[in-house]
Amino acid sequence: MKTTLLHLRSITMAVIGYTLWVVSDAGIKLVVESKLPPYEVVAFLGLFAALSIAIFYGGQGKVRELWPKKPMNQIIRSLLAFGCVTCNAIALKHLPLTVFYVVVFTSPMIVALLASCTLREHLSWSKIIAIVVGFVGVVIAIDPWDHLSGGDWIGYAAATGSAVFYSFATTMLRFTSQSETTHSIIFMTGMVEVILGFGLMFWHAVPVPLSVLMIMALMGAVCGSGSIFNANALKHTDAATVEQFHYTQIIFGALIGYAIWHEVPTHNTVFGAIVIVVSGIYIAAVAHQADKNAIALQV
């Protein structure tokens, strides 16, 4: 009974975390529409996200744990994360929220391919079929033969770049998480975003209105809070279970997109999203079963 309650608690925290990330993305979409350069948006979001993490864990007396044990691994992963978030800022300016999530959720398929190439993980025929089906779902959702589902090629290219950066960062995380705490990884990512973002602002910066700065402060805190919820969810259940609820972002993204921008997903977008979700959940389920089998063999 206690295990079941912990499992349900973890799922609840995961859904809350993913929902907070959707709210943060919606805030980014609002901000980039104010003509701020993407790197400037990332700089401020990274600053406020890092501050929220530092305040939260500092209150628990864990400030020293925020410093990485292997800085180079953290820096490499954080650079990939910076590329991901920057691409997000560009894509969100050019795509409806629902379509944005449809494209970036190709990342589980890319991660599976990368794991096969770099980590020598077995890629079964069933997983290969699931990956192909997932990419077919993206084509259906985008509907390139009929106005690109309300977006443009800049948005789709940036969203694809985001998925690629995220996939490499996730693959890198498998090495980084062996020596680093989750909150250290989140904090370091924010700090690299601050350094690179503000560094680029010396080259070209746009004045930030107070209202926009307040939105970014709120969104940074919301993003940091989402990361904390997600990290706590992973304490009591496996990553494959948590990842299956990542797809709730498509639902909440559609709701927020409709509420703020009156975005209505097309039938193709909805059908393609369903195909991607089914494919992604299958890949996660296969990974979960592989982990269980590996643990059983060790026992």
TORGUFI-290728 format. One record per residue (C-alpha): residue in three letters; x, y, z. Coordinates in pm, 1 decimal, decimal comma, padded with zeros to 6 digits, always signed. Each point is the difference from the previous one (the first is absolute). Layout:
<recs>
<residuo: ALA x: X y: Y z: Z>
...
</recs>
This chain:
<recs>
<residuo: MET x: +00000,0 y: +00000,0 z: +00000,0>
<residuo: LYS x: +00279,9 y: +00239,1 z: +00092,5>
<residuo: THR x: +00182,4 y: -00076,3 z: -00326,7>
<residuo: THR x: -00318,6 y: +00068,6 z: -00199,1>
<residuo: LEU x: -00050,7 y: +00335,1 z: +00174,7>
<residuo: LEU x: +00361,6 y: +00099,5 z: -00069,4>
<residuo: HIS x: -00048,0 y: -00101,5 z: -00363,1>
<residuo: LEU x: -00316,4 y: +00210,5 z: -00031,2>
<residuo: ARG x: +00170,8 y: +00289,0 z: +00176,1>
<residuo: SER x: +00287,2 y: -00017,1 z: -00247,2>
<residuo: ILE x: -00236,2 y: -00001,4 z: -00296,5>
<residuo: THR x: -00185,9 y: +00300,9 z: +00144,2>
<residuo: MET x: +00325,0 y: +00190,4 z: +00047,7>
<residuo: ALA x: +00109,7 y: -00089,4 z: -00352,6>
<residuo: VAL x: -00324,8 y: +00130,0 z: -00151,0>
<residuo: ILE x: +00028,2 y: +00320,7 z: +00206,8>
<residuo: GLY x: +00360,5 y: +00043,1 z: -00111,7>
<residuo: TYR x: -00082,4 y: -00048,9 z: -00367,8>
<residuo: THR x: -00297,0 y: +00236,9 z: +00029,5>
<residuo: LEU x: +00222,6 y: +00267,6 z: +00153,5>
<residuo: TRP x: +00236,9 y: -00040,3 z: -00294,2>
<residuo: VAL x: -00292,1 y: +00058,0 z: -00238,8>
<residuo: VAL x: -00086,3 y: +00319,4 z: +00189,3>
<residuo: SER x: +00365,8 y: +00103,9 z: -00029,4>
<residuo: ASP x: -00002,7 y: -00068,7 z: -00375,7>
<residuo: ALA x: -00317,2 y: +00207,1 z: -00035,3>
<residuo: GLY x: +00178,6 y: +00282,2 z: +00181,0>
<residuo: ILE x: +00296,5 y: -00032,3 z: -00238,0>
<residuo: LYS x: -00241,3 y: +00019,9 z: -00294,3>
<residuo: LEU x: -00146,2 y: +00321,6 z: +00141,4>
<residuo: VAL x: +00346,2 y: +00146,6 z: +00058,3>
<residuo: VAL x: +00150,0 y: -00082,2 z: -00342,2>
<residuo: GLU x: -00296,7 y: +00174,0 z: -00159,0>
<residuo: SER x: +00134,6 y: +00320,6 z: +00160,3>
<residuo: LYS x: +00295,8 y: -00006,7 z: -00245,6>
<residuo: LEU x: +00265,5 y: -00101,3 z: +00254,4>
<residuo: PRO x: +00287,4 y: -00208,7 z: -00148,4>
<residuo: PRO x: -00025,1 y: -00370,3 z: +00097,1>
<residuo: TYR x: +00335,8 y: +00001,1 z: +00183,5>
<residuo: GLU x: -00113,4 y: +00295,6 z: +00211,3>
<residuo: VAL x: -00316,0 y: -00186,5 z: +00097,6>
<residuo: VAL x: +00206,4 y: -00309,7 z: +00087,6>
<residuo: ALA x: +00243,1 y: +00210,0 z: +00207,5>
<residuo: PHE x: -00271,1 y: +00142,5 z: +00224,8>
<residuo: LEU x: -00189,6 y: -00328,9 z: +00026,7>
<residuo: GLY x: +00322,7 y: -00180,0 z: +00094,2>
<residuo: LEU x: +00075,6 y: +00267,5 z: +00259,4>
<residuo: PHE x: -00337,0 y: -00022,9 z: +00172,0>
<residuo: ALA x: -00011,8 y: -00381,0 z: -00025,6>
<residuo: ALA x: +00347,3 y: -00028,7 z: +00159,1>
<residuo: LEU x: -00101,8 y: +00243,5 z: +00273,8>
<residuo: SER x: -00313,3 y: -00199,5 z: +00080,5>
<residuo: ILE x: +00204,6 y: -00321,4 z: +00024,1>
<residuo: ALA x: +00265,0 y: +00169,4 z: +00216,7>
<residuo: ILE x: -00263,1 y: +00144,0 z: +00234,4>
<residuo: PHE x: -00190,4 y: -00328,7 z: +00028,7>
<residuo: TYR x: +00300,6 y: -00221,2 z: +00070,3>
<residuo: GLY x: +00179,6 y: +00272,9 z: +00193,4>
<residuo: GLY x: -00290,8 y: -00003,5 z: +00244,0>
<residuo: GLN x: +00067,5 y: -00370,0 z: +00051,1>
<residuo: GLY x: +00369,5 y: +00061,0 z: +00063,1>
<residuo: LYS x: +00104,5 y: -00165,7 z: -00328,6>
<residuo: VAL x: +00175,5 y: +00293,9 z: -00169,4>
<residuo: ARG x: +00331,6 y: -00187,9 z: -00019,7>
<residuo: GLU x: -00170,5 y: -00284,5 z: -00186,7>
<residuo: LEU x: -00079,3 y: +00236,1 z: -00287,8>
<residuo: TRP x: +00365,6 y: +00011,8 z: -00104,2>
<residuo: PRO x: +00082,0 y: -00277,9 z: -00254,3>
<residuo: LYS x: +00240,4 y: -00282,3 z: +00082,6>
<residuo: LYS x: +00101,4 y: -00036,1 z: -00365,4>
<residuo: PRO x: -00037,6 y: +00350,6 z: -00147,1>
<residuo: MET x: +00097,4 y: -00090,8 z: -00358,9>
<residuo: ASN x: -00280,0 y: -00256,5 z: -00038,2>
<residuo: GLN x: -00245,1 y: +00251,3 z: +00143,5>
<residuo: ILE x: +00121,6 y: +00277,1 z: -00230,4>
<residuo: ILE x: -00036,6 y: -00217,3 z: -00311,7>
<residuo: ARG x: -00351,4 y: -00103,1 z: +00096,8>
<residuo: SER x: -00092,5 y: +00358,7 z: +00092,8>
<residuo: LEU x: +00120,6 y: +00125,9 z: -00339,1>
<residuo: LEU x: -00233,0 y: -00250,8 z: -00165,0>
<residuo: ALA x: -00281,5 y: +00117,1 z: +00228,0>
<residuo: PHE x: +00073,0 y: +00361,7 z: -00096,8>
<residuo: GLY x: -00037,1 y: -00094,8 z: -00366,4>
<residuo: CYS x: -00327,9 y: -00174,6 z: +00080,1>
<residuo: VAL x: -00152,4 y: +00294,0 z: +00189,3>
<residuo: THR x: +00117,9 y: +00252,5 z: -00260,5>
<residuo: CYS x: -00162,0 y: -00205,4 z: -00275,7>
<residuo: ASN x: -00315,4 y: -00016,7 z: +00213,9>
<residuo: ALA x: -00012,0 y: +00380,1 z: +00020,7>
<residuo: ILE x: +00028,5 y: +00025,8 z: -00379,0>
<residuo: ALA x: -00251,2 y: -00278,7 z: -00068,2>
<residuo: LEU x: -00261,4 y: +00134,3 z: +00241,3>
<residuo: LYS x: -00005,3 y: +00327,8 z: -00190,6>
<residuo: HIS x: -00085,6 y: -00178,6 z: -00325,1>
<residuo: LEU x: -00216,8 y: -00295,9 z: +00105,6>
<residuo: PRO x: -00325,2 y: -00059,3 z: +00189,4>
<residuo: LEU x: +00064,7 y: -00160,7 z: +00339,4>
<residuo: THR x: -00159,5 y: -00333,1 z: -00093,3>
<residuo: VAL x: +00200,2 y: -00032,1 z: -00321,1>
<residuo: PHE x: +00317,8 y: +00098,0 z: +00186,8>
<residuo: TYR x: -00046,9 y: -00289,8 z: +00242,5>
<residuo: VAL x: -00084,6 y: -00241,2 z: -00280,4>
<residuo: VAL x: +00336,1 y: +00069,4 z: -00167,0>
<residuo: VAL x: +00217,2 y: +00003,0 z: +00314,5>
<residuo: PHE x: -00150,2 y: -00330,8 z: +00111,7>
<residuo: THR x: +00197,7 y: -00170,6 z: -00272,2>
<residuo: SER x: +00279,9 y: +00010,3 z: +00259,9>
<residuo: PRO x: -00076,7 y: -00344,4 z: +00154,6>
<residuo: MET x: +00047,3 y: -00152,7 z: -00345,7>
<residuo: ILE x: +00327,4 y: +00189,7 z: -00051,0>
<residuo: VAL x: +00119,3 y: -00099,1 z: +00350,2>
<residuo: ALA x: -00066,4 y: -00367,0 z: -00082,6>
<residuo: LEU x: +00208,0 y: +00031,5 z: -00317,9>
<residuo: LEU x: +00282,2 y: +00181,9 z: +00182,1>
<residuo: ALA x: +00002,0 y: -00256,8 z: +00281,0>
<residuo: SER x: +00036,2 y: -00272,6 z: -00259,9>
<residuo: CYS x: +00295,1 y: +00177,2 z: -00163,9>
<residuo: THR x: +00185,0 y: +00139,4 z: +00302,4>
<residuo: LEU x: -00099,4 y: -00226,5 z: +00288,9>
<residuo: ARG x: -00028,0 y: -00320,9 z: -00204,2>
<residuo: GLU x: -00356,0 y: -00057,3 z: +00120,2>
<residuo: HIS x: -00186,9 y: -00268,8 z: -00192,8>
<residuo: LEU x: -00240,1 y: +00140,8 z: -00260,1>
<residuo: SER x: -00264,3 y: -00266,6 z: -00063,8>
<residuo: TRP x: -00213,9 y: -00013,6 z: -00313,2>
<residuo: SER x: -00307,8 y: +00091,6 z: +00203,8>
<residuo: LYS x: +00174,2 y: +00313,6 z: +00130,3>
<residuo: ILE x: +00118,5 y: +00089,0 z: -00351,4>
<residuo: ILE x: -00359,2 y: -00027,5 z: -00123,6>
<residuo: ALA x: -00119,7 y: +00217,0 z: +00290,4>
<residuo: ILE x: +00262,0 y: +00265,0 z: -00087,4>
<residuo: VAL x: -00103,6 y: +00000,4 z: -00366,8>
<residuo: VAL x: -00367,6 y: +00021,2 z: +00096,1>
<residuo: GLY x: +00079,3 y: +00291,9 z: +00231,9>
<residuo: PHE x: +00168,0 y: +00194,9 z: -00280,0>
<residuo: VAL x: -00293,5 y: -00078,4 z: -00230,0>
<residuo: GLY x: -00223,3 y: +00148,7 z: +00271,3>
<residuo: VAL x: +00203,6 y: +00321,5 z: -00015,5>
<residuo: VAL x: -00047,9 y: +00021,8 z: -00377,5>
<residuo: ILE x: -00375,0 y: -00053,0 z: +00042,8>
<residuo: ALA x: -00019,8 y: +00266,1 z: +00273,0>
<residuo: ILE x: +00204,6 y: +00256,9 z: -00190,6>
<residuo: ASP x: -00192,0 y: -00071,4 z: -00322,1>
<residuo: PRO x: +00263,3 y: +00155,2 z: -00232,1>
<residuo: TRP x: -00240,6 y: -00018,9 z: -00293,6>
<residuo: ASP x: -00251,6 y: +00237,1 z: +00160,3>
<residuo: HIS x: +00134,3 y: +00324,6 z: +00154,7>
<residuo: LEU x: +00229,3 y: -00173,2 z: +00255,8>
<residuo: SER x: -00263,0 y: -00006,5 z: +00277,3>
<residuo: GLY x: +00022,1 y: +00372,8 z: +00071,2>
<residuo: GLY x: +00379,8 y: +00023,3 z: +00031,2>
<residuo: ASP x: +00291,7 y: +00076,2 z: -00230,7>
<residuo: TRP x: +00327,8 y: -00164,5 z: -00092,2>
<residuo: ILE x: +00201,9 y: +00212,8 z: +00244,0>
<residuo: GLY x: -00212,5 y: -00130,3 z: +00286,8>
<residuo: TYR x: +00022,3 y: -00361,5 z: -00115,3>
<residuo: ALA x: +00376,2 y: +00020,8 z: -00051,5>
<residuo: ALA x: +00046,8 y: +00150,9 z: +00348,0>
<residuo: ALA x: -00229,4 y: -00257,9 z: +00162,9>
<residuo: THR x: +00190,6 y: -00280,0 z: -00174,5>
<residuo: GLY x: +00326,9 y: +00152,9 z: +00122,1>
<residuo: SER x: -00146,3 y: +00009,4 z: +00350,5>
<residuo: ALA x: -00087,6 y: -00371,0 z: -00018,0>
<residuo: VAL x: +00352,4 y: -00085,2 z: -00120,4>
<residuo: PHE x: +00171,8 y: +00210,3 z: +00269,9>
<residuo: TYR x: -00233,0 y: -00145,6 z: +00266,3>
<residuo: SER x: +00072,0 y: -00355,3 z: -00115,3>
<residuo: PHE x: +00377,6 y: +00047,7 z: +00018,8>
<residuo: ALA x: -00037,4 y: +00170,9 z: +00340,1>
<residuo: THR x: -00214,9 y: -00290,4 z: +00125,8>
<residuo: THR x: +00252,3 y: -00255,2 z: -00123,7>
<residuo: MET x: +00276,6 y: +00199,6 z: +00168,4>
<residuo: LEU x: -00209,5 y: +00005,9 z: +00318,2>
<residuo: ARG x: +00042,9 y: -00376,7 z: +00033,7>
<residuo: PHE x: +00370,2 y: +00058,6 z: +00061,0>
<residuo: THR x: -00039,6 y: +00322,4 z: +00200,7>
<residuo: SER x: -00261,9 y: -00133,5 z: +00242,8>
<residuo: GLN x: +00240,0 y: -00271,4 z: +00119,4>
<residuo: SER x: +00212,2 y: +00258,7 z: +00181,8>
<residuo: GLU x: -00225,3 y: +00306,8 z: +00033,9>
<residuo: THR x: -00315,1 y: +00080,1 z: +00196,1>
<residuo: THR x: -00312,7 y: +00101,9 z: -00189,6>
<residuo: HIS x: -00009,2 y: +00346,9 z: +00156,4>
<residuo: SER x: +00365,8 y: +00055,9 z: -00090,9>
<residuo: ILE x: -00076,6 y: -00084,5 z: -00363,9>
<residuo: ILE x: -00299,0 y: +00238,1 z: -00007,1>
<residuo: PHE x: +00196,0 y: +00280,8 z: +00167,7>
<residuo: MET x: +00302,3 y: -00039,8 z: -00229,7>
<residuo: THR x: -00225,6 y: +00009,0 z: -00305,6>
<residuo: GLY x: -00147,1 y: +00330,6 z: +00116,0>
<residuo: MET x: +00344,1 y: +00147,4 z: +00065,5>
<residuo: VAL x: +00129,4 y: -00093,5 z: -00347,4>
<residuo: GLU x: -00311,5 y: +00156,7 z: -00152,5>
<residuo: VAL x: +00073,9 y: +00316,2 z: +00199,6>
<residuo: ILE x: +00366,5 y: +00016,7 z: -00107,8>
<residuo: LEU x: -00064,4 y: -00066,6 z: -00368,8>
<residuo: GLY x: -00320,0 y: +00203,0 z: -00019,7>
<residuo: PHE x: +00137,6 y: +00311,1 z: +00167,6>
<residuo: GLY x: +00328,3 y: -00045,6 z: -00189,7>
<residuo: LEU x: -00190,0 y: +00024,6 z: -00329,2>
<residuo: MET x: -00183,8 y: +00303,9 z: +00135,5>
<residuo: PHE x: +00332,8 y: +00189,6 z: -00000,9>
<residuo: TRP x: -00009,6 y: -00045,6 z: -00378,1>
<residuo: HIS x: -00361,8 y: +00106,3 z: -00038,7>
<residuo: ALA x: -00262,9 y: +00068,0 z: +00267,3>
<residuo: VAL x: -00355,3 y: +00132,2 z: -00011,5>
<residuo: PRO x: -00139,9 y: +00203,2 z: +00292,5>
<residuo: VAL x: -00233,9 y: -00214,0 z: +00211,6>
<residuo: PRO x: -00329,8 y: +00159,1 z: +00108,1>
<residuo: LEU x: -00079,9 y: -00045,9 z: +00369,9>
<residuo: SER x: -00315,2 y: -00199,8 z: -00080,3>
<residuo: VAL x: +00201,6 y: -00242,2 z: -00216,0>
<residuo: LEU x: +00270,2 y: -00029,1 z: +00267,1>
<residuo: MET x: -00267,5 y: -00090,6 z: +00256,5>
<residuo: ILE x: -00140,0 y: -00269,0 z: -00231,6>
<residuo: MET x: +00348,5 y: -00146,9 z: -00047,2>
<residuo: ALA x: +00063,2 y: +00005,9 z: +00375,7>
<residuo: LEU x: -00325,3 y: -00187,4 z: +00056,1>
<residuo: MET x: +00066,0 y: -00245,2 z: -00283,9>
<residuo: GLY x: +00353,4 y: -00068,4 z: +00123,2>
<residuo: ALA x: -00133,8 y: -00079,7 z: +00346,2>
<residuo: VAL x: -00277,5 y: -00214,2 z: -00152,7>
<residuo: CYS x: +00252,8 y: -00189,4 z: -00215,4>
<residuo: GLY x: +00226,9 y: -00055,6 z: +00300,9>
<residuo: SER x: -00296,9 y: -00121,1 z: +00205,3>
<residuo: GLY x: -00093,8 y: -00240,9 z: -00278,4>
<residuo: SER x: +00352,1 y: -00142,0 z: +00010,3>
<residuo: ILE x: -00025,3 y: -00045,9 z: +00378,6>
<residuo: PHE x: -00332,5 y: -00184,6 z: -00031,9>
<residuo: ASN x: +00142,0 y: -00218,7 z: -00275,7>
<residuo: ALA x: +00313,1 y: -00079,9 z: +00202,3>
<residuo: ASN x: -00210,1 y: -00096,8 z: +00303,5>
<residuo: ALA x: -00221,6 y: -00219,5 z: -00219,6>
<residuo: LEU x: +00306,5 y: -00196,0 z: -00111,8>
<residuo: LYS x: +00094,5 y: -00076,0 z: +00361,6>
<residuo: HIS x: -00284,9 y: -00247,8 z: +00047,9>
<residuo: THR x: -00053,9 y: -00153,5 z: -00343,6>
<residuo: ASP x: +00196,5 y: -00078,0 z: -00315,1>
<residuo: ALA x: +00070,3 y: +00243,7 z: -00282,7>
<residuo: ALA x: -00199,0 y: -00201,3 z: -00256,4>
<residuo: THR x: -00317,8 y: +00037,5 z: +00207,9>
<residuo: VAL x: +00053,6 y: +00374,2 z: +00043,0>
<residuo: GLU x: +00075,7 y: +00049,2 z: -00370,8>
<residuo: GLN x: -00335,5 y: -00152,5 z: -00100,8>
<residuo: PHE x: -00172,8 y: +00300,2 z: +00159,2>
<residuo: HIS x: +00222,4 y: +00242,6 z: -00189,8>
<residuo: TYR x: -00260,4 y: -00013,2 z: -00276,2>
<residuo: THR x: -00253,8 y: +00180,1 z: +00218,2>
<residuo: GLN x: +00181,7 y: +00310,9 z: -00122,0>
<residuo: ILE x: -00173,7 y: -00037,8 z: -00336,6>
<residuo: ILE x: -00339,8 y: +00012,1 z: +00172,1>
<residuo: PHE x: +00080,3 y: +00295,1 z: +00227,1>
<residuo: GLY x: +00179,5 y: +00174,3 z: -00285,7>
<residuo: ALA x: -00314,3 y: -00028,9 z: -00213,7>
<residuo: LEU x: -00216,9 y: +00136,9 z: +00283,5>
<residuo: ILE x: +00229,6 y: +00296,3 z: +00071,5>
<residuo: GLY x: +00047,9 y: +00067,0 z: -00370,9>
<residuo: TYR x: -00375,5 y: +00017,0 z: -00047,2>
<residuo: ALA x: -00054,8 y: +00213,8 z: +00312,9>
<residuo: ILE x: +00266,5 y: +00261,9 z: -00083,2>
<residuo: TRP x: +00050,6 y: -00007,0 z: -00377,6>
<residuo: HIS x: -00328,8 y: -00167,6 z: -00108,6>
<residuo: GLU x: +00201,0 y: -00276,6 z: -00168,0>
<residuo: VAL x: -00215,9 y: -00289,6 z: -00121,1>
<residuo: PRO x: +00193,5 y: -00318,3 z: -00093,9>
<residuo: THR x: -00088,2 y: -00150,3 z: -00336,8>
<residuo: HIS x: -00128,2 y: -00356,9 z: -00032,8>
<residuo: ASN x: +00337,6 y: -00099,0 z: -00145,4>
<residuo: THR x: +00182,8 y: +00153,2 z: +00297,4>
<residuo: VAL x: -00217,9 y: -00190,4 z: +00246,4>
<residuo: PHE x: +00033,9 y: -00331,6 z: -00185,0>
<residuo: GLY x: +00376,6 y: +00044,5 z: -00046,5>
<residuo: ALA x: +00037,6 y: +00086,4 z: +00370,2>
<residuo: ILE x: -00182,5 y: -00320,9 z: +00096,1>
<residuo: VAL x: +00232,4 y: -00205,8 z: -00222,5>
<residuo: ILE x: +00307,9 y: +00166,9 z: +00155,5>
<residuo: VAL x: -00126,4 y: -00053,2 z: +00355,9>
<residuo: VAL x: -00075,8 y: -00369,5 z: -00058,5>
<residuo: SER x: +00340,8 y: -00050,4 z: -00161,0>
<residuo: GLY x: +00179,9 y: +00185,4 z: +00280,1>
<residuo: ILE x: -00180,8 y: -00189,0 z: +00275,6>
<residuo: TYR x: +00085,2 y: -00330,1 z: -00168,4>
<residuo: ILE x: +00369,7 y: +00095,7 z: -00014,4>
<residuo: ALA x: -00012,5 y: +00100,8 z: +00369,7>
<residuo: ALA x: -00172,5 y: -00329,0 z: +00088,2>
<residuo: VAL x: +00268,3 y: -00199,7 z: -00183,2>
<residuo: ALA x: +00272,0 y: +00192,6 z: +00185,9>
<residuo: HIS x: -00179,5 y: -00063,9 z: +00331,2>
<residuo: GLN x: -00019,2 y: -00373,5 z: -00070,4>
<residuo: ALA x: +00368,2 y: -00008,5 z: -00097,5>
<residuo: ASP x: +00092,9 y: +00165,5 z: +00331,0>
<residuo: LYS x: -00209,9 y: -00255,4 z: +00192,4>
<residuo: ASN x: +00165,8 y: -00287,6 z: -00184,4>
<residuo: ALA x: +00347,5 y: +00144,4 z: +00072,8>
<residuo: ILE x: -00083,7 y: +00028,9 z: +00371,4>
<residuo: ALA x: -00135,0 y: -00356,7 z: +00003,7>
<residuo: LEU x: +00322,9 y: -00129,6 z: -00154,8>
<residuo: GLN x: +00207,9 y: +00183,3 z: +00261,7>
<residuo: VAL x: -00203,7 y: -00159,9 z: +00277,4>
</recs>
